[in-house]
Amino acid sequence: MVTPEPAAPRVIVALDFSDAESALSLATRLDPRRCAVKIGKELIVAAGPQVVREIVGRGFRLFLDLKFHDIPNTVAGACAAAARLGVWMLDVHAAGGRAMLIAAREAVAATAAAEGFPRPLLVAVTVLTSLDAKALAETGVTDTPARQALRLARLARDCGLDGVVCSAQEAPELRAALGESFALVTPGIRPAGAEAADQARVVTPADAIARGADYLVIGRPITGAPDPLAALAAIDASLGAPR
């Protein structure tokens, strides 16, 4: 399993808000030593890249979750622009293919070197956690989600990426096949008793770590809780995380 960088928290809080004010309000209440944060498409479209700069400027490790998937040149340009924002991690779709993945990796590395800052982690999305076998078959993929995730994860590793975004249900097989140094970022994490909502393949935080996950993306169980900080503390406690 990947050893997270010094002081890098395992929990990534998904700031899935529709406006910058809400995201920044919650970020003000969070401690960058205790969690990383994720920003996705809705907030970027609504608020633009300035919200990323503001949160990075507050000391947070930021996962920019835009799942780039396009022709290689376009994805390379997007990844370079993302790297210039100072993000800690960004992602692309593994289904974009070998040429796209290599172009993304090279763009991130070149941009970080040119700007003189650490290279962001580049991870590839395998199979969305909202997809079960039936939904995947409707897209023309007849393999199970687990087999498709492994196929795409191997491609990402072969292209030099740092890891993948995958369901924690697939993590044990991916860990065994891809080794200890390949990062597994797992969304679809729900504390015991929480609703699954639109996620089809979910596990608890402690279970995800036991299955081999390195980082846990957790949104609504924290951001939608009456007391988000207490919810984060409870998740940390379930992981035995040092305070």
C-alpha positions as YAML, in Angstrom:
chain: A
units: angstrom
residues:
- id: 1
  name: MET
  ca: [0.00, 0.00, 0.00]
- id: 2
  name: VAL
  ca: [1.15, 3.53, -0.71]
- id: 3
  name: THR
  ca: [2.37, 5.32, 2.40]
- id: 4
  name: PRO
  ca: [0.72, 8.74, 2.21]
- id: 5
  name: GLU
  ca: [3.23, 11.58, 2.07]
- id: 6
  name: PRO
  ca: [4.26, 12.98, 5.46]
- id: 7
  name: ALA
  ca: [1.21, 14.38, 7.27]
- id: 8
  name: ALA
  ca: [-1.08, 13.69, 4.31]
- id: 9
  name: PRO
  ca: [-4.50, 12.77, 5.74]
- id: 10
  name: ARG
  ca: [-6.33, 9.74, 4.45]
- id: 11
  name: VAL
  ca: [-9.72, 11.50, 4.34]
- id: 12
  name: ILE
  ca: [-10.48, 13.77, 1.38]
- id: 13
  name: VAL
  ca: [-13.58, 15.86, 2.06]
- id: 14
  name: ALA
  ca: [-15.60, 16.38, -1.13]
- id: 15
  name: LEU
  ca: [-16.64, 20.04, -1.34]
- id: 16
  name: ASP
  ca: [-19.51, 19.26, -3.69]
- id: 17
  name: PHE
  ca: [-21.20, 22.65, -3.44]
- id: 18
  name: SER
  ca: [-22.79, 24.82, -6.10]
- id: 19
  name: ASP
  ca: [-21.15, 28.06, -5.00]
- id: 20
  name: ALA
  ca: [-17.79, 29.24, -3.72]
- id: 21
  name: GLU
  ca: [-19.24, 30.82, -0.56]
- id: 22
  name: SER
  ca: [-20.50, 27.47, 0.76]
- id: 23
  name: ALA
  ca: [-17.24, 25.69, -0.07]
- id: 24
  name: LEU
  ca: [-15.08, 28.36, 1.50]
- id: 25
  name: SER
  ca: [-17.33, 28.54, 4.55]
- id: 26
  name: LEU
  ca: [-16.81, 24.84, 5.25]
- id: 27
  name: ALA
  ca: [-13.10, 25.05, 4.42]
- id: 28
  name: THR
  ca: [-12.76, 27.76, 7.07]
- id: 29
  name: ARG
  ca: [-14.01, 25.26, 9.65]
- id: 30
  name: LEU
  ca: [-11.72, 22.43, 8.51]
- id: 31
  name: ASP
  ca: [-8.09, 21.88, 9.45]
- id: 32
  name: PRO
  ca: [-5.75, 21.15, 6.50]
- id: 33
  name: ARG
  ca: [-3.69, 18.97, 8.84]
- id: 34
  name: ARG
  ca: [-6.68, 16.68, 9.37]
- id: 35
  name: CYS
  ca: [-8.12, 16.34, 5.86]
- id: 36
  name: ALA
  ca: [-7.53, 17.02, 2.21]
- id: 37
  name: VAL
  ca: [-10.37, 18.41, 0.10]
- id: 38
  name: LYS
  ca: [-11.83, 17.65, -3.31]
- id: 39
  name: ILE
  ca: [-13.39, 20.05, -5.79]
- id: 40
  name: GLY
  ca: [-15.38, 18.74, -8.74]
- id: 41
  name: LYS
  ca: [-17.21, 19.88, -11.83]
- id: 42
  name: GLU
  ca: [-20.20, 21.66, -10.30]
- id: 43
  name: LEU
  ca: [-18.16, 24.07, -8.20]
- id: 44
  name: ILE
  ca: [-15.60, 24.72, -10.94]
- id: 45
  name: VAL
  ca: [-18.34, 25.54, -13.46]
- id: 46
  name: ALA
  ca: [-20.15, 27.76, -10.96]
- id: 47
  name: ALA
  ca: [-17.18, 29.54, -9.40]
- id: 48
  name: GLY
  ca: [-14.20, 29.09, -11.70]
- id: 49
  name: PRO
  ca: [-10.60, 28.30, -10.81]
- id: 50
  name: GLN
  ca: [-10.26, 31.10, -8.24]
- id: 51
  name: VAL
  ca: [-11.93, 28.94, -5.61]
- id: 52
  name: VAL
  ca: [-9.15, 26.37, -6.14]
- id: 53
  name: ARG
  ca: [-6.49, 29.06, -5.65]
- id: 54
  name: GLU
  ca: [-8.17, 30.29, -2.48]
- id: 55
  name: ILE
  ca: [-8.40, 26.85, -0.90]
- id: 56
  name: VAL
  ca: [-4.87, 25.88, -1.91]
- id: 57
  name: GLY
  ca: [-3.74, 29.19, -0.45]
- id: 58
  name: ARG
  ca: [-5.21, 28.14, 2.89]
- id: 59
  name: GLY
  ca: [-2.82, 25.21, 3.02]
- id: 60
  name: PHE
  ca: [-5.11, 22.41, 1.89]
- id: 61
  name: ARG
  ca: [-4.03, 19.52, -0.28]
- id: 62
  name: LEU
  ca: [-6.60, 19.77, -3.05]
- id: 63
  name: PHE
  ca: [-7.79, 16.96, -5.29]
- id: 64
  name: LEU
  ca: [-9.14, 18.49, -8.50]
- id: 65
  name: ASP
  ca: [-11.68, 15.91, -9.62]
- id: 66
  name: LEU
  ca: [-12.57, 16.89, -13.21]
- id: 67
  name: LYS
  ca: [-12.05, 13.45, -14.79]
- id: 68
  name: PHE
  ca: [-10.53, 14.73, -18.02]
- id: 69
  name: HIS
  ca: [-11.44, 12.53, -20.98]
- id: 70
  name: ASP
  ca: [-10.73, 13.87, -24.48]
- id: 71
  name: ILE
  ca: [-8.15, 13.70, -27.24]
- id: 72
  name: PRO
  ca: [-4.56, 13.61, -25.93]
- id: 73
  name: ASN
  ca: [-3.63, 17.19, -26.80]
- id: 74
  name: THR
  ca: [-6.72, 18.62, -25.14]
- id: 75
  name: VAL
  ca: [-6.25, 16.58, -21.97]
- id: 76
  name: ALA
  ca: [-2.56, 17.49, -21.82]
- id: 77
  name: GLY
  ca: [-3.45, 21.18, -21.93]
- id: 78
  name: ALA
  ca: [-6.11, 20.78, -19.27]
- id: 79
  name: CYS
  ca: [-3.75, 18.87, -16.99]
- id: 80
  name: ALA
  ca: [-1.06, 21.51, -17.41]
- id: 81
  name: ALA
  ca: [-3.55, 24.23, -16.48]
- id: 82
  name: ALA
  ca: [-4.67, 22.22, -13.43]
- id: 83
  name: ALA
  ca: [-1.07, 21.69, -12.31]
- id: 84
  name: ARG
  ca: [-0.44, 25.44, -12.50]
- id: 85
  name: LEU
  ca: [-3.20, 25.94, -9.93]
- id: 86
  name: GLY
  ca: [-1.04, 24.18, -7.34]
- id: 87
  name: VAL
  ca: [-3.30, 21.19, -6.83]
- id: 88
  name: TRP
  ca: [-2.10, 18.13, -4.93]
- id: 89
  name: MET
  ca: [-3.92, 15.56, -7.07]
- id: 90
  name: LEU
  ca: [-5.91, 15.48, -10.31]
- id: 91
  name: ASP
  ca: [-7.60, 12.81, -12.36]
- id: 92
  name: VAL
  ca: [-8.32, 11.66, -15.88]
- id: 93
  name: HIS
  ca: [-10.46, 8.81, -17.24]
- id: 94
  name: ALA
  ca: [-8.45, 5.66, -17.88]
- id: 95
  name: ALA
  ca: [-10.90, 4.85, -20.67]
- id: 96
  name: GLY
  ca: [-9.34, 7.70, -22.65]
- id: 97
  name: GLY
  ca: [-6.63, 5.27, -23.71]
- id: 98
  name: ARG
  ca: [-2.87, 4.94, -23.65]
- id: 99
  name: ALA
  ca: [-1.95, 8.00, -25.73]
- id: 100
  name: MET
  ca: [-4.17, 10.26, -23.63]
- id: 101
  name: LEU
  ca: [-2.82, 8.91, -20.34]
- id: 102
  name: ILE
  ca: [0.79, 9.35, -21.39]
- id: 103
  name: ALA
  ca: [0.11, 12.88, -22.66]
- id: 104
  name: ALA
  ca: [-1.50, 13.75, -19.32]
- id: 105
  name: ARG
  ca: [1.42, 12.35, -17.34]
- id: 106
  name: GLU
  ca: [4.00, 14.19, -19.43]
- id: 107
  name: ALA
  ca: [2.09, 17.48, -19.22]
- id: 108
  name: VAL
  ca: [1.81, 17.33, -15.43]
- id: 109
  name: ALA
  ca: [5.49, 16.49, -15.00]
- id: 110
  name: ALA
  ca: [6.68, 19.17, -17.44]
- id: 111
  name: THR
  ca: [4.49, 21.86, -15.91]
- id: 112
  name: ALA
  ca: [5.59, 21.11, -12.36]
- id: 113
  name: ALA
  ca: [9.24, 21.16, -13.40]
- id: 114
  name: ALA
  ca: [8.84, 24.43, -15.29]
- id: 115
  name: GLU
  ca: [7.01, 26.08, -12.38]
- id: 116
  name: GLY
  ca: [9.38, 24.71, -9.77]
- id: 117
  name: PHE
  ca: [6.86, 22.97, -7.51]
- id: 118
  name: PRO
  ca: [6.24, 19.33, -6.56]
- id: 119
  name: ARG
  ca: [4.53, 17.28, -9.24]
- id: 120
  name: PRO
  ca: [0.84, 16.68, -8.47]
- id: 121
  name: LEU
  ca: [-0.34, 13.11, -8.18]
- id: 122
  name: LEU
  ca: [-2.07, 11.98, -11.36]
- id: 123
  name: VAL
  ca: [-4.67, 9.24, -10.96]
- id: 124
  name: ALA
  ca: [-7.06, 7.61, -13.40]
- id: 125
  name: VAL
  ca: [-10.75, 6.89, -12.92]
- id: 126
  name: THR
  ca: [-11.54, 3.23, -13.60]
- id: 127
  name: VAL
  ca: [-15.26, 2.43, -13.16]
- id: 128
  name: LEU
  ca: [-17.55, 4.99, -11.56]
- id: 129
  name: THR
  ca: [-18.91, 3.84, -8.21]
- id: 130
  name: SER
  ca: [-22.42, 4.67, -9.42]
- id: 131
  name: LEU
  ca: [-22.19, 1.84, -11.99]
- id: 132
  name: ASP
  ca: [-23.13, -1.74, -11.23]
- id: 133
  name: ALA
  ca: [-22.82, -4.67, -13.66]
- id: 134
  name: LYS
  ca: [-26.16, -3.96, -15.34]
- id: 135
  name: ALA
  ca: [-25.35, -0.29, -15.91]
- id: 136
  name: LEU
  ca: [-21.89, -1.16, -17.20]
- id: 137
  name: ALA
  ca: [-23.37, -3.68, -19.66]
- id: 138
  name: GLU
  ca: [-25.58, -0.94, -21.08]
- id: 139
  name: THR
  ca: [-22.41, 0.88, -22.15]
- id: 140
  name: GLY
  ca: [-21.17, -2.20, -24.03]
- id: 141
  name: VAL
  ca: [-18.79, -3.51, -21.34]
- id: 142
  name: THR
  ca: [-19.72, -7.10, -20.61]
- id: 143
  name: ASP
  ca: [-17.11, -7.66, -17.89]
- id: 144
  name: THR
  ca: [-17.94, -7.17, -14.24]
- id: 145
  name: PRO
  ca: [-17.05, -3.79, -12.68]
- id: 146
  name: ALA
  ca: [-14.17, -5.49, -10.84]
- id: 147
  name: ARG
  ca: [-12.62, -6.98, -13.99]
- id: 148
  name: GLN
  ca: [-13.05, -3.74, -15.94]
- id: 149
  name: ALA
  ca: [-11.51, -1.74, -13.09]
- id: 150
  name: LEU
  ca: [-8.49, -4.06, -13.02]
- id: 151
  name: ARG
  ca: [-8.02, -3.82, -16.78]
- id: 152
  name: LEU
  ca: [-8.07, -0.01, -16.70]
- id: 153
  name: ALA
  ca: [-5.89, 0.17, -13.59]
- id: 154
  name: ARG
  ca: [-3.22, -1.94, -15.27]
- id: 155
  name: LEU
  ca: [-3.31, 0.39, -18.26]
- id: 156
  name: ALA
  ca: [-2.90, 3.42, -15.99]
- id: 157
  name: ARG
  ca: [0.04, 1.84, -14.18]
- id: 158
  name: ASP
  ca: [1.68, 0.89, -17.47]
- id: 159
  name: CYS
  ca: [1.36, 4.53, -18.59]
- id: 160
  name: GLY
  ca: [3.19, 5.76, -15.50]
- id: 161
  name: LEU
  ca: [0.31, 7.21, -13.52]
- id: 162
  name: ASP
  ca: [0.44, 7.34, -9.73]
- id: 163
  name: GLY
  ca: [-2.74, 5.43, -9.04]
- id: 164
  name: VAL
  ca: [-6.42, 5.08, -9.75]
- id: 165
  name: VAL
  ca: [-9.81, 6.07, -8.47]
- id: 166
  name: CYS
  ca: [-11.73, 2.88, -7.77]
- id: 167
  name: SER
  ca: [-14.37, 1.37, -5.54]
- id: 168
  name: ALA
  ca: [-13.01, 0.02, -2.28]
- id: 169
  name: GLN
  ca: [-14.79, -3.22, -3.21]
- id: 170
  name: GLU
  ca: [-12.21, -3.66, -5.97]
- id: 171
  name: ALA
  ca: [-9.25, -2.50, -3.87]
- id: 172
  name: PRO
  ca: [-8.03, -5.92, -2.63]
- id: 173
  name: GLU
  ca: [-7.68, -7.32, -6.15]
- id: 174
  name: LEU
  ca: [-6.09, -4.13, -7.46]
- id: 175
  name: ARG
  ca: [-3.66, -4.00, -4.56]
- id: 176
  name: ALA
  ca: [-2.62, -7.62, -5.11]
- id: 177
  name: ALA
  ca: [-2.19, -7.14, -8.86]
- id: 178
  name: LEU
  ca: [-0.59, -3.69, -8.94]
- id: 179
  name: GLY
  ca: [1.63, -3.64, -5.88]
- id: 180
  name: GLU
  ca: [2.12, -1.54, -2.79]
- id: 181
  name: SER
  ca: [3.34, 1.65, -4.45]
- id: 182
  name: PHE
  ca: [0.25, 2.26, -6.59]
- id: 183
  name: ALA
  ca: [-2.22, 4.67, -4.96]
- id: 184
  name: LEU
  ca: [-5.87, 3.68, -4.56]
- id: 185
  name: VAL
  ca: [-8.29, 6.57, -4.11]
- id: 186
  name: THR
  ca: [-11.74, 5.37, -3.11]
- id: 187
  name: PRO
  ca: [-15.02, 7.30, -3.34]
- id: 188
  name: GLY
  ca: [-18.34, 5.74, -2.39]
- id: 189
  name: ILE
  ca: [-17.36, 5.67, 1.29]
- id: 190
  name: ARG
  ca: [-20.24, 5.71, 3.76]
- id: 191
  name: PRO
  ca: [-19.99, 5.41, 7.56]
- id: 192
  name: ALA
  ca: [-22.08, 2.59, 9.04]
- id: 193
  name: GLY
  ca: [-25.74, 3.53, 8.95]
- id: 194
  name: ALA
  ca: [-25.39, 6.26, 6.31]
- id: 195
  name: GLU
  ca: [-27.52, 6.20, 3.16]
- id: 196
  name: ALA
  ca: [-25.87, 4.98, -0.03]
- id: 197
  name: ALA
  ca: [-27.69, 7.69, -2.06]
- id: 198
  name: ASP
  ca: [-26.59, 7.44, -5.74]
- id: 199
  name: GLN
  ca: [-23.61, 5.19, -5.05]
- id: 200
  name: ALA
  ca: [-24.06, 1.54, -6.04]
- id: 201
  name: ARG
  ca: [-20.86, 0.08, -4.54]
- id: 202
  name: VAL
  ca: [-20.12, 1.44, -1.07]
- id: 203
  name: VAL
  ca: [-18.12, 0.41, 2.02]
- id: 204
  name: THR
  ca: [-17.37, 1.93, 5.41]
- id: 205
  name: PRO
  ca: [-14.18, 3.97, 6.00]
- id: 206
  name: ALA
  ca: [-12.50, 1.34, 8.19]
- id: 207
  name: ASP
  ca: [-13.43, -1.40, 5.73]
- id: 208
  name: ALA
  ca: [-11.96, 0.60, 2.85]
- id: 209
  name: ILE
  ca: [-8.62, 0.96, 4.61]
- id: 210
  name: ALA
  ca: [-8.63, -2.74, 5.49]
- id: 211
  name: ARG
  ca: [-9.23, -3.56, 1.82]
- id: 212
  name: GLY
  ca: [-6.15, -1.59, 0.75]
- id: 213
  name: ALA
  ca: [-7.36, 1.96, 0.06]
- id: 214
  name: ASP
  ca: [-4.90, 4.81, 0.56]
- id: 215
  name: TYR
  ca: [-7.26, 7.79, 0.40]
- id: 216
  name: LEU
  ca: [-10.99, 7.99, 1.15]
- id: 217
  name: VAL
  ca: [-13.19, 10.51, -0.65]
- id: 218
  name: ILE
  ca: [-16.12, 11.34, 1.62]
- id: 219
  name: GLY
  ca: [-18.71, 13.99, 0.84]
- id: 220
  name: ARG
  ca: [-22.26, 14.07, 2.12]
- id: 221
  name: PRO
  ca: [-21.65, 12.10, 5.35]
- id: 222
  name: ILE
  ca: [-19.40, 15.02, 6.38]
- id: 223
  name: THR
  ca: [-20.65, 18.05, 4.44]
- id: 224
  name: GLY
  ca: [-24.33, 17.20, 5.00]
- id: 225
  name: ALA
  ca: [-23.94, 16.40, 8.69]
- id: 226
  name: PRO
  ca: [-25.38, 18.74, 11.32]
- id: 227
  name: ASP
  ca: [-21.83, 19.04, 12.66]
- id: 228
  name: PRO
  ca: [-19.32, 18.34, 9.86]
- id: 229
  name: LEU
  ca: [-16.33, 18.54, 12.18]
- id: 230
  name: ALA
  ca: [-17.82, 15.98, 14.54]
- id: 231
  name: ALA
  ca: [-18.59, 13.72, 11.58]
- id: 232
  name: LEU
  ca: [-14.97, 13.96, 10.39]
- id: 233
  name: ALA
  ca: [-13.69, 13.29, 13.90]
- id: 234
  name: ALA
  ca: [-15.89, 10.19, 14.17]
- id: 235
  name: ILE
  ca: [-14.53, 8.87, 10.86]
- id: 236
  name: ASP
  ca: [-10.96, 9.56, 11.99]
- id: 237
  name: ALA
  ca: [-11.67, 7.68, 15.21]
- id: 238
  name: SER
  ca: [-13.00, 4.69, 13.27]
- id: 239
  name: LEU
  ca: [-9.68, 4.59, 11.40]
- id: 240
  name: GLY
  ca: [-7.59, 4.96, 14.52]
- id: 241
  name: ALA
  ca: [-6.12, 8.12, 12.98]
- id: 242
  name: PRO
  ca: [-3.70, 10.00, 15.23]
- id: 243
  name: ARG
  ca: [-4.94, 13.34, 16.47]
...
